[in-house]
Amino acid sequence: MTQELRETYIVESPEQAVALLNPLRAEILSSLTAPASAAEVARSIKETPQRVNYHLKALEKVGLVRRVGSRQVRNLVEVLYQAIAKTFILSESLGWSQETMQRAKDNSSLAHLITTSERLKQDALYLMECVDEQEEVPSASLQTVLHLGDENQRQAFVEEYVALVKQLVKKYQSKQAGAEAYSAVLAVYPEPKRGED
């Protein structure tokens, strides 16, 4: 059932590029490194199955996900989907100017940041209710500000940042059955300039 994923897929079709720049579709793709149904993806990203199913169909239509099987669940047949690759890179052959490509990536990242912050807020409120019920909720948060001089330095920081996070996740990822899952959210964005300061 599991099909081999490409490590990297170069996106050369404008239709695929537009689909990929939608933050929810990008999140769905990242959760499909193994076969999963719309209902499973919806649970993992805390969305409705109907909404996920709609976006899965759009991703399938442009060839970024594929059907890899099905299974019987009660009286329903669930279709299983899988992404075609682990990583997607926008090709320069799209004909977009460097500025347009960067703007599209930035806009997609900011939209994803909004979606993620809403999900964080909902999760935190739910977990605070658990604490009110005397349940122990281990958590941690980190916030810092750094000053980056120019575009090259920003790009180098982001690349190293991603590489280090991947290394940490690989080092601590438990293979034990029943290991507790934790959400880790890391974001980098310009410090908003509010007021005079």
PASEBA-1860 file (N, C-alpha, C; in nm, 3 decimals):
! residues 197
1> MTQELRET> 0.082/-0.120/0.000/0.000/0.000/0.000/0.086/0.126/0.000 ~ 0.191/0.131/0.089/0.278/0.247/0.092/0.362/0.251/-0.035 ~ 0.360/0.366/-0.102/0.442/0.382/-0.222/0.564/0.466/-0.185 ~ 0.673/0.441/-0.255/0.796/0.512/-0.223/0.781/0.661/-0.253 ~ 0.817/0.741/-0.155/0.810/0.887/-0.172/0.941/0.938/-0.231 ~ 0.929/1.032/-0.323/1.050/1.101/-0.366/1.096/1.189/-0.250 ~ 1.225/1.208/-0.240/1.277/1.298/-0.135/1.236/1.441/-0.168 ~ 1.253/1.479/-0.297/1.222/1.616/-0.340/1.150/1.613/-0.473
9> YIVESPEQ> 1.052/1.701/-0.488/0.979/1.714/-0.614/0.986/1.860/-0.657 ~ 1.035/1.883/-0.780/1.044/2.019/-0.834/0.911/2.054/-0.897 ~ 0.847/2.157/-0.847/0.716/2.200/-0.898/0.736/2.292/-1.017 ~ 0.696/2.244/-1.136/0.713/2.323/-1.259/0.581/2.368/-1.318 ~ 0.470/2.309/-1.271/0.339/2.345/-1.323/0.279/2.459/-1.240 ~ 0.229/2.565/-1.308/0.167/2.677/-1.234/0.049/2.631/-1.148 ~ -0.029/2.532/-1.196/-0.143/2.481/-1.119/-0.096/2.416/-0.988 ~ 0.015/2.340/-0.998/0.070/2.278/-0.878/0.125/2.383/-0.782
17> AVALLNPL> 0.191/2.485/-0.839/0.250/2.590/-0.756/0.142/2.665/-0.678 ~ 0.032/2.698/-0.745/-0.078/2.770/-0.680/-0.138/2.684/-0.568 ~ -0.156/2.554/-0.596/-0.211/2.463/-0.495/-0.118/2.453/-0.375 ~ 0.011/2.446/-0.402/0.111/2.430/-0.296/0.120/2.552/-0.207 ~ 0.094/2.670/-0.262/0.107/2.793/-0.184/-0.014/2.819/-0.094 ~ -0.117/2.734/-0.104/-0.228/2.744/-0.010/-0.182/2.680/0.122 ~ -0.182/2.755/0.235/-0.126/2.702/0.359/-0.191/2.573/0.409 ~ -0.324/2.562/0.395/-0.392/2.441/0.441/-0.353/2.322/0.355
25> RAEILSSL> -0.343/2.343/0.224/-0.304/2.233/0.135/-0.160/2.190/0.162 ~ -0.074/2.288/0.191/0.065/2.255/0.225/0.070/2.172/0.353 ~ -0.015/2.205/0.449/-0.020/2.130/0.575/-0.072/1.988/0.552 ~ -0.173/1.976/0.466/-0.226/1.843/0.432/-0.117/1.759/0.367 ~ -0.044/1.819/0.273/0.066/1.747/0.206/0.169/1.698/0.306 ~ 0.206/1.784/0.402/0.311/1.745/0.498/0.266/1.633/0.590 ~ 0.134/1.614/0.603/0.084/1.505/0.689/0.063/1.376/0.611 ~ 0.094/1.376/0.481/0.069/1.258/0.398/0.197/1.188/0.352
33> TAPASAAE> 0.297/1.183/0.439/0.418/1.108/0.405/0.392/0.958/0.415 ~ 0.283/0.920/0.482/0.236/0.781/0.486/0.089/0.782/0.445 ~ 0.038/0.672/0.391/-0.102/0.671/0.348/-0.198/0.705/0.462 ~ -0.298/0.787/0.432/-0.398/0.827/0.533/-0.527/0.865/0.463 ~ -0.635/0.851/0.536/-0.766/0.892/0.483/-0.791/1.039/0.515 ~ -0.892/1.097/0.454/-0.929/1.236/0.482/-0.961/1.252/0.630 ~ -1.029/1.154/0.689/-1.066/1.162/0.831/-0.942/1.163/0.920 ~ -0.841/1.081/0.887/-0.718/1.076/0.967/-0.641/1.207/0.955
41> VARSIKET> -0.631/1.260/0.833/-0.562/1.388/0.814/-0.635/1.497/0.890 ~ -0.768/1.497/0.882/-0.848/1.599/0.951/-0.821/1.597/1.101 ~ -0.814/1.476/1.160/-0.785/1.465/1.304/-0.646/1.518/1.336 ~ -0.549/1.485/1.251/-0.410/1.525/1.281/-0.389/1.675/1.270 ~ -0.464/1.743/1.183/-0.445/1.888/1.168/-0.561/1.968/1.227 ~ -0.653/1.896/1.295/-0.767/1.959/1.363/-0.853/2.041/1.268 ~ -0.894/1.975/1.160/-0.985/2.035/1.061/-1.104/1.942/1.042 ~ -1.206/1.987/0.971/-1.321/1.900/0.944/-1.286/1.806/0.827
49> PQRVNYHL> -1.335/1.681/0.832/-1.307/1.588/0.722/-1.358/1.641/0.588 ~ -1.473/1.711/0.588/-1.527/1.764/0.462/-1.431/1.865/0.398 ~ -1.375/1.952/0.482/-1.283/2.053/0.429/-1.155/1.989/0.377 ~ -1.103/1.893/0.454/-0.981/1.823/0.412/-1.006/1.745/0.283 ~ -1.121/1.679/0.274/-1.155/1.602/0.155/-1.159/1.691/0.031 ~ -1.216/1.809/0.046/-1.222/1.905/-0.066/-1.080/1.940/-0.114 ~ -0.991/1.969/-0.020/-0.855/2.008/-0.057/-0.774/1.889/-0.108 ~ -0.802/1.769/-0.056/-0.735/1.649/-0.107/-0.769/1.627/-0.254
57> KALEKVGL> -0.896/1.647/-0.288/-0.938/1.631/-0.429/-0.864/1.731/-0.518 ~ -0.848/1.855/-0.469/-0.776/1.957/-0.547/-0.629/1.920/-0.562 ~ -0.568/1.867/-0.456/-0.427/1.826/-0.463/-0.409/1.705/-0.554 ~ -0.506/1.615/-0.552/-0.501/1.498/-0.640/-0.515/1.541/-0.787 ~ -0.603/1.637/-0.810/-0.629/1.683/-0.946/-0.502/1.740/-1.012 ~ -0.419/1.808/-0.933/-0.296/1.865/-0.990/-0.175/1.772/-0.975 ~ -0.199/1.651/-0.919/-0.093/1.550/-0.914/0.004/1.559/-0.799 ~ -0.032/1.628/-0.690/0.059/1.637/-0.575/0.033/1.526/-0.473
65> VRRVGSRQ> -0.087/1.468/-0.476/-0.115/1.348/-0.396/-0.174/1.243/-0.489 ~ -0.170/1.117/-0.445/-0.228/1.010/-0.524/-0.304/0.915/-0.432 ~ -0.401/0.846/-0.491/-0.473/0.742/-0.417/-0.384/0.619/-0.414 ~ -0.369/0.561/-0.295/-0.281/0.445/-0.283/-0.354/0.322/-0.228 ~ -0.485/0.333/-0.211/-0.560/0.217/-0.162/-0.690/0.260/-0.098 ~ -0.755/0.164/-0.036/-0.879/0.192/0.036/-0.896/0.087/0.145 ~ -0.985/0.112/0.238/-1.014/0.016/0.344/-1.157/0.033/0.392 ~ -1.212/-0.074/0.443/-1.349/-0.073/0.493/-1.348/-0.028/0.639
73> VRNLVEVL> -1.426/0.075/0.670/-1.443/0.121/0.808/-1.593/0.124/0.836 ~ -1.638/0.031/0.919/-1.782/0.011/0.943/-1.853/-0.008/0.808 ~ -1.947/0.081/0.777/-2.020/0.066/0.650/-1.962/0.153/0.538 ~ -1.849/0.216/0.564/-1.791/0.308/0.466/-1.661/0.253/0.409 ~ -1.630/0.294/0.288/-1.500/0.263/0.228/-1.420/0.393/0.229 ~ -1.306/0.391/0.302/-1.220/0.509/0.309/-1.112/0.501/0.202 ~ -1.094/0.608/0.128/-0.986/0.617/0.029/-0.860/0.664/0.102 ~ -0.748/0.602/0.073/-0.620/0.640/0.133/-0.537/0.719/0.032
81> YQAIAKTF> -0.480/0.830/0.078/-0.400/0.918/-0.007/-0.257/0.923/0.046 ~ -0.165/0.959/-0.045/-0.027/0.980/-0.005/0.034/1.090/-0.092 ~ 0.117/1.174/-0.032/0.187/1.278/-0.109/0.287/1.211/-0.203 ~ 0.324/1.281/-0.309/0.418/1.220/-0.404/0.564/1.243/-0.362 ~ 0.586/1.333/-0.264/0.723/1.361/-0.219/0.721/1.415/-0.076 ~ 0.839/1.417/-0.014/0.852/1.473/0.121/0.868/1.625/0.115 ~ 0.939/1.672/0.013/0.970/1.814/0.002/0.934/1.864/-0.138 ~ 0.879/1.985/-0.144/0.841/2.045/-0.272/0.915/2.177/-0.290
89> ILSESLGW> 0.973/2.194/-0.409/1.050/2.315/-0.439/0.994/2.379/-0.565 ~ 0.968/2.511/-0.558/0.919/2.583/-0.676/1.031/2.602/-0.777 ~ 1.007/2.562/-0.900/1.108/2.572/-1.005/1.114/2.713/-1.062 ~ 1.235/2.753/-1.099/1.251/2.884/-1.164/1.190/2.883/-1.304 ~ 1.169/2.762/-1.360/1.111/2.752/-1.495/0.963/2.792/-1.497 ~ 0.905/2.818/-1.380/0.766/2.864/-1.376/0.753/2.999/-1.447 ~ 0.867/3.067/-1.463/0.862/3.196/-1.532/0.827/3.310/-1.439 ~ 0.812/3.281/-1.310/0.784/3.387/-1.214/0.914/3.459/-1.185
97> SQETMQRA> 0.906/3.589/-1.167/1.026/3.662/-1.129/1.065/3.619/-0.987 ~ 1.192/3.640/-0.953/1.240/3.604/-0.820/1.158/3.676/-0.713 ~ 1.124/3.800/-0.743/1.046/3.881/-0.648/0.906/3.822/-0.629 ~ 0.842/3.781/-0.740/0.708/3.722/-0.731/0.711/3.591/-0.654 ~ 0.813/3.507/-0.682/0.825/3.380/-0.611/0.846/3.403/-0.462 ~ 0.930/3.499/-0.428/0.957/3.527/-0.287/0.832/3.581/-0.218 ~ 0.759/3.669/-0.289/0.636/3.726/-0.232/0.533/3.617/-0.208 ~ 0.520/3.524/-0.305/0.425/3.414/-0.292/0.462/3.326/-0.173
105> KDNSSLAH> 0.592/3.296/-0.158/0.637/3.215/-0.044/0.611/3.286/0.088 ~ 0.643/3.416/0.091/0.623/3.494/0.215/0.476/3.500/0.253 ~ 0.389/3.526/0.153/0.245/3.535/0.180/0.192/3.401/0.231 ~ 0.240/3.292/0.171/0.197/3.160/0.213/0.242/3.133/0.356 ~ 0.366/3.173/0.389/0.418/3.151/0.524/0.339/3.231/0.628 ~ 0.305/3.355/0.593/0.228/3.438/0.687/0.088/3.384/0.707 ~ 0.025/3.338/0.598/-0.109/3.280/0.610/-0.104/3.154/0.696 ~ 0.004/3.075/0.679/0.019/2.954/0.759/0.042/2.991/0.906
113> LITTSERL> 0.114/3.100/0.930/0.138/3.146/1.067/0.007/3.183/1.136 ~ -0.084/3.247/1.063/-0.215/3.282/1.119/-0.294/3.156/1.154 ~ -0.297/3.059/1.060/-0.368/2.933/1.084/-0.310/2.862/1.205 ~ -0.177/2.858/1.213/-0.109/2.789/1.322/-0.136/2.858/1.455 ~ -0.135/2.991/1.456/-0.156/3.063/1.582/-0.298/3.041/1.634 ~ -0.395/3.032/1.543/-0.533/3.004/1.584/-0.542/2.865/1.646 ~ -0.473/2.768/1.582/-0.475/2.632/1.635/-0.406/2.625/1.771 ~ -0.294/2.698/1.785/-0.224/2.702/1.914/-0.315/2.757/2.024
121> KQDALYLM> -0.387/2.863/1.991/-0.477/2.925/2.088/-0.585/2.826/2.132 ~ -0.647/2.756/2.034/-0.752/2.658/2.067/-0.696/2.545/2.152 ~ -0.577/2.494/2.114/-0.516/2.385/2.189/-0.483/2.428/2.331 ~ -0.426/2.550/2.346/-0.388/2.599/2.478/-0.510/2.615/2.568 ~ -0.620/2.666/2.514/-0.743/2.682/2.593/-0.795/2.546/2.639 ~ -0.792/2.449/2.550/-0.838/2.315/2.586/-0.748/2.256/2.695 ~ -0.617/2.270/2.679/-0.524/2.213/2.777/-0.535/2.283/2.912 ~ -0.567/2.414/2.911/-0.587/2.485/3.038/-0.710/2.431/3.111
129> ECVDEQEE> -0.811/2.390/3.035/-0.928/2.326/3.097/-0.888/2.193/3.161 ~ -0.797/2.120/3.095/-0.748/1.994/3.153/-0.674/2.020/3.285 ~ -0.595/2.128/3.288/-0.524/2.165/3.411/-0.623/2.199/3.521 ~ -0.732/2.269/3.484/-0.836/2.301/3.582/-0.897/2.175/3.642 ~ -0.893/2.065/3.567/-0.946/1.936/3.614/-0.837/1.855/3.685 ~ -0.728/1.923/3.723/-0.617/1.862/3.797/-0.534/1.764/3.713 ~ -0.545/1.775/3.581/-0.465/1.689/3.494/-0.330/1.756/3.469 ~ -0.222/1.677/3.474/-0.089/1.733/3.449/-0.068/1.749/3.298
137> VPSASLQT> -0.025/1.868/3.257/-0.002/1.894/3.114/0.140/1.948/3.097 ~ 0.237/1.858/3.062/0.374/1.907/3.040/0.380/1.992/2.913 ~ 0.444/2.106/2.923/0.456/2.193/2.805/0.580/2.281/2.819 ~ 0.619/2.342/2.711/0.733/2.434/2.712/0.712/2.536/2.600 ~ 0.764/2.654/2.619/0.759/2.753/2.511/0.887/2.834/2.511 ~ 0.921/2.884/2.396/1.044/2.961/2.381/1.018/3.076/2.286 ~ 1.059/3.194/2.327/1.047/3.309/2.238/1.174/3.391/2.248 ~ 1.226/3.432/2.136/1.346/3.514/2.135/1.341/3.610/2.017
145> VLHLGDEN> 1.425/3.710/2.019/1.434/3.806/1.908/1.578/3.807/1.861 ~ 1.600/3.798/1.730/1.735/3.809/1.677/1.737/3.914/1.567 ~ 1.852/3.972/1.543/1.866/4.077/1.441/1.949/4.021/1.325 ~ 1.889/4.022/1.206/1.954/3.969/1.087/1.978/4.085/0.990 ~ 2.101/4.092/0.938/2.142/4.208/0.863/2.083/4.225/0.724 ~ 2.074/4.115/0.647/2.027/4.129/0.510/1.961/3.999/0.463 ~ 1.919/3.999/0.337/1.847/3.884/0.281/1.932/3.757/0.285 ~ 2.061/3.767/0.253/2.148/3.650/0.254/2.159/3.589/0.394
153> QRQAFVEE> 2.173/3.677/0.493/2.184/3.630/0.631/2.052/3.566/0.676 ~ 1.939/3.626/0.637/1.808/3.570/0.672/1.792/3.431/0.611 ~ 1.828/3.418/0.483/1.815/3.290/0.414/1.905/3.184/0.478 ~ 2.028/3.222/0.509/2.122/3.128/0.571/2.070/3.083/0.707 ~ 2.013/3.179/0.784/1.959/3.145/0.915/1.845/3.045/0.903 ~ 1.751/3.071/0.811/1.635/2.983/0.794/1.679/2.842/0.754 ~ 1.775/2.833/0.661/1.821/2.702/0.615/1.886/2.622/0.729 ~ 1.970/2.691/0.809/2.036/2.622/0.920/1.935/2.587/1.029
161> YVALVKQL> 1.841/2.676/1.052/1.734/2.658/1.150/1.654/2.531/1.118 ~ 1.613/2.517/0.991/1.537/2.400/0.947/1.621/2.272/0.963 ~ 1.747/2.279/0.923/1.836/2.162/0.932/1.853/2.117/1.077 ~ 1.871/2.212/1.168/1.890/2.179/1.310/1.763/2.120/1.371 ~ 1.647/2.177/1.334/1.520/2.123/1.386/1.500/1.980/1.338 ~ 1.527/1.955/1.208/1.514/1.818/1.155/1.606/1.723/1.231 ~ 1.727/1.769/1.260/1.825/1.687/1.333/1.773/1.656/1.474 ~ 1.717/1.755/1.542/1.663/1.735/1.676/1.545/1.639/1.676
169> VKKYQSKQ> 1.455/1.657/1.580/1.336/1.571/1.571/1.381/1.426/1.548 ~ 1.476/1.407/1.457/1.525/1.272/1.428/1.590/1.209/1.552 ~ 1.665/1.290/1.628/1.736/1.241/1.746/1.639/1.195/1.855 ~ 1.531/1.271/1.876/1.443/1.243/1.989/1.312/1.172/1.952 ~ 1.288/1.147/1.825/1.165/1.080/1.783/1.162/0.938/1.840 ~ 1.061/0.910/1.923/1.051/0.779/1.987/0.986/0.678/1.893 ~ 1.042/0.557/1.892/0.984/0.451/1.811/0.899/0.357/1.896 ~ 0.885/0.389/2.026/0.806/0.306/2.116/0.658/0.315/2.082
177> AGAEAYSA> 0.591/0.200/2.085/0.446/0.200/2.063/0.379/0.272/2.180 ~ 0.284/0.357/2.149/0.211/0.429/2.253/0.284/0.550/2.308 ~ 0.396/0.588/2.247/0.468/0.707/2.294/0.378/0.829/2.276 ~ 0.383/0.920/2.374/0.295/1.038/2.370/0.341/1.134/2.260 ~ 0.243/1.186/2.184/0.274/1.280/2.075/0.273/1.422/2.130 ~ 0.369/1.502/2.089/0.377/1.643/2.125/0.379/1.727/1.999 ~ 0.314/1.842/2.004/0.320/1.937/1.892/0.434/2.033/1.917 ~ 0.516/2.055/1.815/0.624/2.153/1.823/0.604/2.252/1.710
185> VLAVYPEP> 0.590/2.378/1.745/0.569/2.482/1.643/0.683/2.582/1.654 ~ 0.751/2.604/1.544/0.861/2.699/1.539/0.832/2.798/1.427 ~ 0.848/2.925/1.454/0.817/3.027/1.353/0.922/3.137/1.355 ~ 0.951/3.189/1.239/1.041/3.304/1.227/0.970/3.408/1.144 ~ 0.960/3.530/1.195/0.893/3.638/1.121/0.945/3.772/1.172 ~ 0.932/3.877/1.089/0.982/4.009/1.134/0.905/4.056/1.256 ~ 0.978/4.114/1.352/0.916/4.167/1.473/0.820/4.281/1.432 ~ 0.689/4.269/1.464/0.596/4.378/1.427/0.635/4.509/1.493
193> KRGED> 0.631/4.618/1.415/0.662/4.751/1.470/0.532/4.815/1.516 ~ 0.510/4.814/1.648/0.386/4.870/1.703/0.417/5.001/1.773 ~ 0.339/5.102/1.742/0.356/5.231/1.810/0.489/5.295/1.775 ~ 0.544/5.365/1.870/0.666/5.445/1.847/0.792/5.362/1.864 ~ 0.784/5.250/1.942/0.908/5.178/1.979/0.955/5.092/1.865
END
